[in-house]
Amino acid sequence: MQHIAGLCALGLVIVASPNLSSQPTKKDLCRNQSSETALPWYVTAAAIHRVTLRPTTRYWRAEHLSLNRLEAASQLRAWQSEGIGAIEIFAPEDGGNSYGGLDAKDRFRLDPGLGSMDDFRRLVRQVHAMHMAVVTFQNLGYAATDAPQFMKAEDDVRAGRSSRESRFFSWSDRADAPPPATEDSYFLVKDPDEFWQWSDRARAFYWTKWPGIDLQGKPNHLPQYNWGANEWPQEAFRVVDFWMNTGLDGMVVDAVNRYVGYDWKKNTAVIETIRRHPGAKLMVPEGSGAFHTNDPTGWIRDGEWTGLYDYGLDTPWEEESRPMLESIKRGDPTMFEQALRSYHDPVVAAGGILIQPVLDVGDPGKQRLEEALLATSGDMLCYCISDDNIRRPAPGISDLLLLKSRHPALYQNSARRRIATNHDTTLYAILRYAADRSEKILVVFNFSSEPITASVDARAINGSRYLDLESGKMATIGSGTLSFDLAGYAHRIFRVEP
């Protein structure tokens, strides 16, 4: 039975904060949660929070989640009260200094000094006891240069031995050798950042893409795994199985479209390794869908991943592909809406869900606008940027996240359409539909810093009553128009009733 349904069957139901106007009951939260209609947790969770088990270092500034039972309980309660429904543990394995520890050294243990795998399993149970989900973010494409497996591979190559470890990686005797695999529009191998790197220890070249940082803080080049041979894929499946056996609710797999020799068949094997574990699993191929040469729905339909990051709203490494920030900066919702139509909507129609990291807008009013937009867009919010000022929901957003988590029209599987207003270049009105047709919700935003009198074309909506979900008051309609005053960067949320 899937996670949400299991909680309802056991009577273990999270109750929203009492400061909201209409506190949900167990019956409300468990409606439509029969074995036939139960929704996966990643469809209903409002937001996910990225944490790391290692304390903050000069190389990584994500929030630290303690393995101490009492400290962890306090942290989890605080995040839950803010509307966070899931935790993402970033790079849990024993790793180096590159990319927050994604350059793994030993994939079957935690960093020395942090704790044991039994401590990790106990933490997963603790998160579940609070009715939250927990996933990891892991990379299966490269290793640390001081990983024992890579150093053994170097020694074997130098000695002329073909071993299991040496076949984990790609080797060459010359720097101008061809790439170790071919590429296509989904699985990318060769770009200017990828090349054959010399290893003094191996006396040979290994294939690399990602620059890293060694334990002394010096730059290096991380060895990429060879997915084209049999040895590394089998080891990778064992790694995935090992971590899923801890009770995880899913895994974000970093940059699978950059793995050397990776293809749809190996992709299917990764998915099946995760899926064989009981419960609803969030499965996200980080980076996939971000490139304009492929249709992102391929990762859902052919790849069978359950979700993607919403690169339609923001591709952080491409300044020209940041429509959410640009819309908020210009005070015009046009680019935001177009981005949702071209990326979000097709992915949801294909059966996937979207996750969007909360970005630092740099202005309190615009920050609240951004987070409110995301909370009502059908995306799961991810508080997963390392900067201190966006680890927490902006003021007022926590209540909105709690509201989102109990309204099907705001779930990740809901549909949407834009409704005309009297100021479409400033006002943004969206009608949202629950996938099970249980409710409709109208959300209206002011993209301007100035107050405005909003008029929404109620004739375009099949409904006669509009309940403001935040104030609990019923709105008035006159001459087919829903009108109200809206402060700068503010929003209103109405449940549309017959």
KOLDOKE-198116 format. One record per residue (C-alpha): residue number from 0; y, x, z. Coordinates in nm, 4 decimals, padded with zeros to 6 digits. Each point is the difference from the previous one (the first is absolute). Layout:
REM KOLDOKE-198116
R  num         y         x         z
R  NUM         Y         X         Z
...
END
This chain:
REM KOLDOKE-198116
R  num         y         x         z
R    0   00.0000   00.0000   00.0000
R    1   00.3451   00.1314  -00.0844
R    2   00.2353   00.1337   00.2667
R    3   00.2327  -00.2996   00.0443
R    4  -00.2814  -00.2517  -00.0039
R    5  -00.1865   00.2042   00.2586
R    6   00.2982   00.0000   00.2344
R    7   00.0406  -00.3753  -00.0346
R    8  -00.3687  -00.0630   00.0626
R    9   00.0187   00.2076   00.3181
R   10   00.3211  -00.1599   00.1154
R   11   00.1758   00.3379  -00.0146
R   12   00.3321  -00.0956  -00.1520
R   13   00.3298   00.1807   00.0178
R   14   00.2796  -00.2387   00.1093
R   15   00.3454   00.0657  -00.1335
R   16   00.2933   00.0944   00.2188
R   17   00.1337  -00.3010   00.1971
R   18   00.3589   00.0659  -00.1143
R   19  -00.0758  -00.1575  -00.3377
R   20   00.0948  -00.3600  -00.0500
R   21  -00.3546  -00.1254  -00.0514
R   22  -00.2731   00.1991   00.1689
R   23  -00.3334  -00.0357  -00.1861
R   24  -00.3083  -00.1269   00.1704
R   25  -00.3541   00.1244  -00.0448
R   26  -00.0600  -00.3004  -00.2243
R   27   00.3007   00.0925  -00.2176
R   28  -00.1100   00.3596  -00.0442
R   29  -00.3598  -00.0901  -00.0752
R   30   00.0685  -00.2789  -00.2467
R   31  -00.1811   00.0494  -00.3270
R   32  -00.2091   00.2765   00.1603
R   33  -00.3393  -00.1533  -00.0670
R   34  -00.2685   00.2274  -00.1422
R   35   00.0871  -00.1374  -00.3453
R   36   00.3763   00.0592   00.0156
R   37   00.0494   00.2889   00.2436
R   38   00.2608   00.2465  -00.1189
R   39  -00.0307   00.3766   00.0326
R   40   00.2270   00.1490   00.2654
R   41   00.1952   00.1955  -00.2607
R   42   00.1097  -00.3267  -00.1607
R   43   00.1505  -00.1380   00.3218
R   44   00.1241   00.3102   00.1869
R   45   00.3789   00.0245  -00.0258
R   46   00.0392   00.3752   00.0403
R   47  -00.1885   00.3236   00.0505
R   48   00.1228   00.3038   00.1952
R   49  -00.0885   00.3606  -00.0888
R   50  -00.0855   00.2322   00.2871
R   51  -00.1553   00.3408   00.0441
R   52  -00.2330   00.1221   00.2729
R   53   00.1623   00.3429   00.0059
R   54   00.3317   00.0400   00.1835
R   55   00.3124   00.0517  -00.2092
R   56   00.0308   00.3442  -00.1544
R   57   00.2541   00.1668  -00.2291
R   58  -00.2239  -00.1051  -00.2890
R   59  -00.0530  -00.3649   00.0946
R   60   00.2148  -00.2592   00.1748
R   61  -00.2069  -00.3197  -00.0049
R   62  -00.0300  -00.1858   00.3275
R   63  -00.2690   00.1346   00.2313
R   64  -00.2718  -00.2398   00.1190
R   65  -00.1564   00.1193   00.3219
R   66  -00.3758   00.0193   00.0483
R   67   00.0578  -00.0696   00.3693
R   68  -00.1155  -00.3559   00.0662
R   69   00.2976  -00.1072   00.2151
R   70   00.2642   00.1641  -00.2182
R   71  -00.1563  -00.1453  -00.3148
R   72  -00.0065  -00.3479   00.1564
R   73   00.3731   00.0198   00.0715
R   74   00.0775   00.1178  -00.3533
R   75  -00.2150  -00.2666  -00.1634
R   76   00.1544  -00.2777   00.2086
R   77   00.3492   00.1120  -00.0987
R   78  -00.0837   00.0105  -00.3707
R   79  -00.1782  -00.3334   00.0155
R   80   00.3035  -00.1606   00.1645
R   81   00.2061   00.1223  -00.2951
R   82  -00.2202  -00.1868  -00.2481
R   83  -00.2250   00.2897  -00.0971
R   84  -00.3507  -00.1253  -00.0781
R   85  -00.1731   00.3225  -00.1010
R   86   00.0038   00.3745   00.0634
R   87  -00.0451   00.2698  -00.2635
R   88  -00.1213   00.3307   00.1423
R   89   00.1198   00.2749  -00.2301
R   90  -00.2236   00.3027  -00.0665
R   91  -00.2332  -00.0372   00.3008
R   92  -00.2209   00.2974  -00.0929
R   93   00.0425   00.3560   00.1173
R   94   00.2631   00.1161  -00.2485
R   95   00.2684   00.2546  -00.0735
R   96   00.3781  -00.0155  -00.0389
R   97   00.0192  -00.1473  -00.3492
R   98   00.1030  -00.3636  -00.0498
R   99  -00.0413  -00.0891   00.3647
R  100  -00.3514   00.1439   00.0208
R  101  -00.1480  -00.1486  -00.3172
R  102  -00.1233   00.3504  -00.0874
R  103  -00.3213  -00.0464   00.1949
R  104  -00.1967   00.2863   00.1515
R  105  -00.2832  -00.1880   00.1706
R  106  -00.0398  -00.3588  -00.1188
R  107  -00.2400  -00.1020   00.2766
R  108   00.2128   00.0634   00.3078
R  109   00.3500  -00.0433   00.1386
R  110   00.2441   00.2860   00.0397
R  111  -00.1187   00.2322   00.2805
R  112   00.1655  -00.0917   00.3285
R  113   00.0717  -00.3608  -00.0951
R  114  -00.3288  -00.1515   00.1064
R  115  -00.3482  -00.0815  -00.1244
R  116  -00.1307  -00.2455  -00.2575
R  117  -00.1161  -00.2134   00.2929
R  118   00.3662  -00.0190   00.1050
R  119   00.0888  -00.1124  -00.3519
R  120  -00.2693  -00.2703  -00.0014
R  121   00.1243  -00.1210   00.3376
R  122   00.3548  -00.0174  -00.1415
R  123  -00.1196  -00.2126  -00.2935
R  124  -00.1672  -00.2399   00.2453
R  125   00.3203  -00.0100   00.2047
R  126   00.2090  -00.0934  -00.3035
R  127  -00.2470  -00.2765  -00.0853
R  128   00.0066  -00.1281   00.3574
R  129   00.3703  -00.0669  -00.0522
R  130  -00.0846  -00.1949  -00.3183
R  131   00.1592   00.2581  -00.2272
R  132  -00.1547   00.1787  -00.2975
R  133  -00.0280   00.3771  -00.0435
R  134  -00.0353   00.2036  -00.3194
R  135   00.0315   00.3671  -00.0885
R  136   00.1927   00.1879  -00.2689
R  137  -00.2128   00.2856  -00.1363
R  138  -00.0057   00.2347  -00.2978
R  139  -00.3236   00.0865  -00.1819
R  140   00.1588   00.2159  -00.2681
R  141   00.0736   00.3355   00.1624
R  142  -00.0826   00.2234   00.2960
R  143   00.1893   00.2441   00.2178
R  144  -00.0175   00.3602  -00.1171
R  145  -00.1504   00.0922   00.3387
R  146  -00.2586  -00.2798  -00.0045
R  147  -00.3393   00.1569   00.0782
R  148  -00.1550  -00.1636  -00.3074
R  149   00.2624   00.1502  -00.2308
R  150  -00.0238   00.3447   00.1565
R  151  -00.3787  -00.0075  -00.0371
R  152   00.0482  -00.1098  -00.3622
R  153   00.2307   00.2984  -00.0553
R  154  -00.2577   00.2376   00.1475
R  155  -00.2769  -00.1493  -00.2124
R  156   00.2046   00.0262  -00.3195
R  157   00.0856   00.3603   00.0731
R  158  -00.3686   00.0766   00.0594
R  159  -00.0999  -00.1800  -00.3194
R  160  -00.1861  -00.2767   00.1870
R  161   00.0032  -00.3618  -00.1171
R  162  -00.0122  -00.2003   00.3227
R  163   00.0636  -00.3543   00.1133
R  164   00.3410   00.1065   00.1369
R  165   00.1011   00.1938  -00.3112
R  166  -00.0733  -00.3087  -00.2115
R  167   00.2380  -00.2021   00.2202
R  168   00.2816   00.1729  -00.1912
R  169   00.0858   00.1107  -00.3561
R  170   00.0040   00.3719  -00.0885
R  171   00.1051   00.2167  -00.2912
R  172   00.0156   00.3689  -00.0828
R  173   00.3326  -00.0349  -00.1815
R  174   00.3329  -00.1709   00.0611
R  175   00.0274  -00.1499  -00.3484
R  176  -00.3348  -00.1819   00.0057
R  177   00.0030  -00.3727  -00.0946
R  178   00.0296  -00.2598   00.2788
R  179  -00.3314  -00.0759   00.1711
R  180   00.0007  -00.3663  -00.1120
R  181   00.1514  -00.2339  -00.2570
R  182   00.2501  -00.2703   00.0814
R  183   00.1037  -00.3484  -00.1061
R  184   00.2781  -00.2427   00.0859
R  185  -00.1564  -00.0847   00.3378
R  186  -00.1525   00.3291   00.1145
R  187   00.2456   00.2843  -00.0489
R  188  -00.1083   00.3646  -00.0011
R  189   00.2476   00.2305  -00.1647
R  190   00.3744   00.0187   00.0538
R  191   00.2336   00.2968   00.0528
R  192  -00.0829   00.0071   00.3711
R  193  -00.3731   00.0618  -00.0573
R  194  -00.1341   00.3431  -00.0805
R  195  -00.2601   00.2640   00.0752
R  196   00.0939   00.1849   00.3235
R  197  -00.1271   00.3495   00.0779
R  198  -00.2117   00.0473   00.3169
R  199  -00.0174   00.3583   00.1314
R  200  -00.2963  -00.0942   00.2151
R  201  -00.2008  -00.1481  -00.2895
R  202   00.1304   00.2413  -00.2602
R  203   00.0285  -00.3039  -00.2269
R  204   00.2340  -00.2900  -00.0810
R  205  -00.0294  -00.3476   00.1546
R  206   00.1582  -00.3211  -00.1321
R  207   00.2993  -00.1233   00.2004
R  208   00.2790  -00.2529  -00.0221
R  209   00.1566  -00.0552   00.3411
R  210   00.2076   00.2711   00.1678
R  211  -00.0746   00.0284   00.3694
R  212   00.0861   00.1813   00.3216
R  213  -00.2475   00.2202   00.1847
R  214  -00.0375   00.0309   00.3782
R  215   00.2661   00.2726   00.0086
R  216   00.2476  -00.2224  -00.1814
R  217  -00.0232   00.1913  -00.3265
R  218  -00.0243  -00.1786  -00.3375
R  219  -00.3386  -00.0161  -00.1700
R  220  -00.1855  -00.2043  -00.2631
R  221  -00.2656  -00.2485   00.1092
R  222  -00.3398   00.0161  -00.1763
R  223  -00.0887  -00.3255  -00.1709
R  224  -00.3506  -00.1399   00.0318
R  225  -00.2184  -00.0301  -00.3087
R  226  -00.0942  -00.3662  -00.0404
R  227  -00.1652   00.0849  -00.3326
R  228  -00.2989   00.1644   00.1684
R  229  -00.2500  -00.1856   00.2196
R  230   00.0489   00.1988   00.3208
R  231   00.3526  -00.0953   00.0997
R  232  -00.0259  -00.3748  -00.0790
R  233  -00.3125  -00.0214   00.2167
R  234   00.1833   00.1781   00.2813
R  235   00.3023  -00.2267  -00.0453
R  236  -00.2143  -00.3128   00.0256
R  237  -00.1465   00.1428   00.3210
R  238   00.3512   00.0570   00.1358
R  239   00.1075  -00.3561  -00.0809
R  240  -00.3174  -00.1400   00.1572
R  241   00.0504   00.2121   00.3128
R  242   00.3491  -00.1339   00.0644
R  243  -00.0822  -00.3596  -00.0897
R  244  -00.2822   00.0178   00.2547
R  245   00.2642   00.0290   00.2725
R  246   00.0826  -00.3681  -00.0573
R  247   00.3049   00.0390  -00.2240
R  248   00.1425  -00.3015  -00.1830
R  249   00.0655   00.1972  -00.3144
R  250   00.1318   00.3196  -00.1510
R  251   00.2975   00.1120  -00.2054
R  252  -00.1306   00.2740  -00.2309
R  253   00.2728   00.2397  -00.1040
R  254   00.0726   00.0694  -00.3686
R  255  -00.3397  -00.0899  -00.1485
R  256   00.1543   00.0010  -00.3470
R  257   00.0539   00.3767   00.0425
R  258  -00.3568   00.0968   00.0907
R  259  -00.1584   00.2430  -00.2455
R  260  -00.2976  -00.1629  -00.1741
R  261   00.0510  -00.3382   00.1690
R  262  -00.0830  -00.3059  -00.2123
R  263  -00.0780  -00.3705   00.0323
R  264  -00.3663   00.0629   00.0923
R  265   00.0913   00.2325   00.2860
R  266   00.2748  -00.2429   00.0957
R  267  -00.2621  -00.2765   00.0246
R  268  -00.2128   00.2209   00.2250
R  269   00.2959   00.0528   00.2373
R  270   00.0670  -00.3741   00.0116
R  271  -00.3663  -00.0813   00.0623
R  272  -00.0167   00.2578   00.2792
R  273   00.2891  -00.1730   00.1764
R  274  -00.1196  -00.3517  -00.0785
R  275  -00.3493   00.0460   00.1383
R  276   00.1484  -00.0094   00.3486
R  277   00.0425  -00.3498   00.1482
R  278   00.3312  -00.1830   00.0083
R  279   00.2995  -00.0321  -00.2304
R  280   00.1147   00.3460  -00.1080
R  281   00.3420   00.0975  -00.1294
R  282  -00.0522   00.2536  -00.2807
R  283   00.3093   00.1581  -00.1563
R  284   00.0155   00.2825  -00.2586
R  285   00.3312   00.1632   00.0964
R  286   00.2013   00.1118  -00.3025
R  287  -00.2037  -00.2104  -00.2381
R  288   00.1997  -00.2520  -00.1970
R  289   00.3156   00.2082   00.0301
R  290  -00.0169   00.1382  -00.3525
R  291   00.1470  -00.1986  -00.2849
R  292  -00.2790   00.0867  -00.2420
R  293  -00.2482  -00.2303   00.1726
R  294  -00.0120  -00.3644   00.1034
R  295  -00.0285  -00.0116   00.3830
R  296  -00.2341  -00.2993  -00.0146
R  297  -00.2693   00.2352  -00.1326
R  298  -00.0343   00.1435   00.3498
R  299  -00.0733  -00.3507   00.1301
R  300  -00.2139  -00.1388  -00.2826
R  301  -00.1966   00.3095  -00.1077
R  302   00.0520   00.2207   00.3023
R  303  -00.0669  -00.2855   00.2479
R  304   00.2527   00.1306   00.2516
R  305   00.1399  -00.2752   00.2202
R  306   00.3634   00.1121  -00.0091
R  307   00.2656   00.2322  -00.1375
R  308   00.3310   00.1353   00.1164
R  309   00.2790  -00.1952  -00.1678
R  310   00.1190   00.2676  -00.2403
R  311   00.1777  -00.2719  -00.1934
R  312   00.2534  -00.0177   00.2829
R  313   00.0199   00.3706   00.0655
R  314  -00.1418   00.3194  -00.1472
R  315   00.1575   00.2520   00.2391
R  316  -00.0472   00.3071  -00.2197
R  317   00.1797  -00.1665  -00.2953
R  318   00.3687  -00.0640   00.0622
R  319   00.0147  -00.2347  -00.3002
R  320  -00.2848  -00.2131   00.1403
R  321   00.1413  -00.1244   00.3288
R  322   00.1066  -00.3586  -00.0810
R  323  -00.0142  -00.1295   00.3578
R  324   00.2502   00.2578   00.1224
R  325   00.2129  -00.0448  -00.3099
R  326   00.0120  -00.3794   00.0384
R  327   00.1072   00.0289   00.3626
R  328   00.2548   00.2699  -00.0861
R  329   00.1530  -00.2116  -00.2800
R  330  -00.0144  -00.3245   00.1968
R  331  -00.1857  -00.1634  -00.2885
R  332  -00.3594  -00.1333   00.0301
R  333  -00.0717   00.0230  -00.3752
R  334  -00.1847   00.3332   00.0037
R  335  -00.1962  -00.0959   00.3125
R  336  -00.1200  -00.3233  -00.1576
R  337  -00.0910   00.1661  -00.3285
R  338  -00.1991   00.2673   00.1857
R  339  -00.2025  -00.2671   00.1806
R  340  -00.0668  -00.1854  -00.3254
R  341  -00.1199   00.3069  -00.1876
R  342  -00.2155   00.1610   00.2710
R  343  -00.0533  -00.2062   00.3141
R  344  -00.0780  -00.3329  -00.1633
R  345  -00.2657   00.1337  -00.2450
R  346  -00.1759   00.1934   00.2783
R  347  -00.0146  -00.3087   00.2220
R  348  -00.1219  -00.2085  -00.2953
R  349  -00.2770   00.2581  -00.0475
R  350  -00.1110  -00.0520   00.3608
R  351   00.1697   00.2999   00.1618
R  352   00.2559   00.0350   00.2761
R  353   00.3095   00.2214   00.0144
R  354   00.1256   00.2331   00.2718
R  355   00.3567   00.1300   00.0029
R  356   00.1314   00.2803   00.2236
R  357   00.3225  -00.0935   00.1772
R  358   00.2737   00.2278  -00.1343
R  359   00.3088   00.1343   00.1737
R  360   00.2919  -00.1800  -00.1629
R  361   00.2607   00.1730   00.2143
R  362   00.1964  -00.3102   00.1055
R  363  -00.0989  -00.2421   00.2816
R  364   00.0779  -00.3164  -00.1936
R  365  -00.1725   00.1176  -00.3163
R  366  -00.2953   00.1242   00.2055
R  367  -00.0543  -00.3476   00.1441
R  368   00.0346  -00.1450  -00.3498
R  369  -00.2641   00.2361  -00.1371
R  370  -00.2522  -00.0721   00.2743
R  371   00.0607  -00.3751  -00.0168
R  372  -00.0481   00.0107  -00.3776
R  373  -00.3303   00.1820   00.0415
R  374  -00.1180  -00.2291   00.2795
R  375   00.0424  -00.3004  -00.2298
R  376  -00.1018   00.1646  -00.3292
R  377  -00.3766  -00.0209   00.0471
R  378  -00.0289   00.3737   00.0704
R  379  -00.1433   00.1449   00.3199
R  380   00.2707   00.2164   00.1551
R  381  -00.0960   00.3563   00.0844
R  382   00.1963   00.1847   00.2663
R  383  -00.1368   00.3244  -00.1314
R  384   00.2952   00.2298  -00.0675
R  385   00.0366   00.2877   00.2425
R  386   00.3744  -00.0307   00.0638
R  387   00.0757  -00.1158   00.3535
R  388   00.2347  -00.2812  -00.0996
R  389  -00.2559  -00.2045  -00.1957
R  390  -00.3011   00.0196   00.2269
R  391   00.1011  -00.3348   00.1459
R  392   00.0974  -00.3343  -00.1517
R  393   00.3748  -00.0489  -00.0281
R  394   00.1630  -00.2352   00.2535
R  395  -00.1187  -00.3550  -00.0577
R  396  -00.2825   00.0969  -00.2341
R  397  -00.2766  -00.0077   00.2631
R  398   00.0391  -00.3759   00.0382
R  399  -00.0159  -00.0341  -00.3769
R  400  -00.3216   00.2070  -00.0139
R  401  -00.1577  -00.2220   00.2645
R  402   00.1105  -00.3020  -00.2037
R  403  -00.1490   00.1514  -00.3158
R  404  -00.3376   00.0601   00.1636
R  405  -00.0510  -00.3708   00.0669
R  406   00.1301  -00.1633  -00.3180
R  407  -00.2368  -00.0034  -00.2999
R  408   00.2893  -00.0280  -00.2451
R  409   00.1076   00.3475   00.1120
R  410  -00.3460   00.1581  -00.0096
R  411  -00.0773   00.2773  -00.2450
R  412  -00.1987  -00.2385  -00.2261
R  413   00.2807  -00.2544  -00.0391
R  414   00.1805  -00.0775  -00.3259
R  415   00.3724  -00.0320  -00.0697
R  416   00.2720  -00.1098  -00.2399
R  417   00.3755   00.0385  -00.0029
R  418   00.2290  -00.3003   00.0526
R  419   00.3512  -00.0262  -00.1448
R  420   00.3067   00.0214   00.2260
R  421   00.3770  -00.0208  -00.0467
R  422   00.0287   00.3825   00.0116
R  423  -00.3124   00.1523  -00.1560
R  424   00.1564   00.3459  -00.0197
R  425   00.0418   00.0013   00.3797
R  426  -00.2317  -00.2667   00.1362
R  427  -00.3769   00.0255  -00.0285
R  428  -00.2136  -00.3111   00.0542
R  429  -00.3790   00.0201  -00.0169
R  430  -00.2519  -00.2792   00.0446
R  431  -00.3308   00.1268   00.1381
R  432  -00.3346  -00.1805  -00.0301
R  433  -00.2979   00.0462   00.2314
R  434  -00.3148   00.0892  -00.1940
R  435  -00.1818  -00.2898   00.1683
R  436   00.2922  -00.2343  -00.0826
R  437   00.0501  -00.0742   00.3672
R  438   00.3755   00.0640  -00.0037
R  439   00.3095   00.0968  -00.1984
R  440   00.2806   00.2140   00.1372
R  441   00.3472   00.0515  -00.1457
R  442   00.1759   00.3269   00.0828
R  443   00.3653   00.0604  -00.0865
R  444   00.1787   00.3372   00.0270
R  445   00.3599   00.1127  -00.0234
R  446   00.0088   00.3433  -00.1666
R  447   00.3713   00.0351   00.0788
R  448   00.1624   00.1295   00.3179
R  449   00.2406  -00.2970  -00.0172
R  450  -00.0827  -00.3521   00.1234
R  451  -00.0652  -00.2599  -00.2672
R  452  -00.0624  -00.3726  -00.0323
R  453  -00.3411  -00.0266  -00.1598
R  454  -00.1112  -00.2883  -00.2185
R  455  -00.3633  -00.0156  -00.1076
R  456  -00.1243  -00.2296  -00.2760
R  457  -00.2326  -00.2229   00.2039
R  458  -00.0788  -00.2036  -00.3115
R  459  -00.2095   00.2944  -00.1189
R  460  -00.2220  -00.0390   00.3078
R  461  -00.2521  -00.2738   00.0663
R  462   00.1029  -00.0754   00.3573
R  463   00.2419  -00.2154   00.1969
R  464   00.0239   00.1617   00.3457
R  465   00.0901   00.3594   00.0901
R  466  -00.0838   00.1282   00.3483
R  467   00.1736   00.3229   00.0984
R  468  -00.2882   00.2004   00.1465
R  469   00.2230   00.2265   00.2057
R  470   00.2336  -00.2573   00.1554
R  471  -00.2390  -00.2962  -00.0009
R  472   00.2699  -00.2231  -00.1532
R  473  -00.0344  -00.2252  -00.3023
R  474   00.2369   00.0740  -00.2882
R  475   00.1951  -00.2664  -00.1888
R  476  -00.0190  -00.0529  -00.3771
R  477   00.2838  -00.1585  -00.1926
R  478   00.0028  -00.0902  -00.3716
R  479  -00.3120   00.2038  -00.0643
R  480   00.1490   00.3126   00.1585
R  481  -00.0915   00.1868   00.3162
R  482   00.3244   00.1532   00.1302
R  483   00.0747   00.2209   00.3003
R  484   00.2112   00.2943   00.1076
R  485  -00.1643   00.3417  -00.0116
R  486   00.1408   00.3087   00.1703
R  487   00.0059   00.3387  -00.1694
R  488  -00.3512   00.1413  -00.0621
R  489  -00.1438  -00.3049   00.1789
R  490  -00.2851  -00.2300  -00.0955
R  491  -00.1367  -00.3487   00.0699
R  492  -00.3661  -00.1042  -00.0030
R  493  -00.0960  -00.3645  -00.0529
R  494  -00.3362  -00.1699  -00.0006
R  495   00.0048  -00.2501  -00.2837
R  496  -00.1504  -00.3348   00.0941
R  497  -00.0747  -00.3090  -00.2122
END
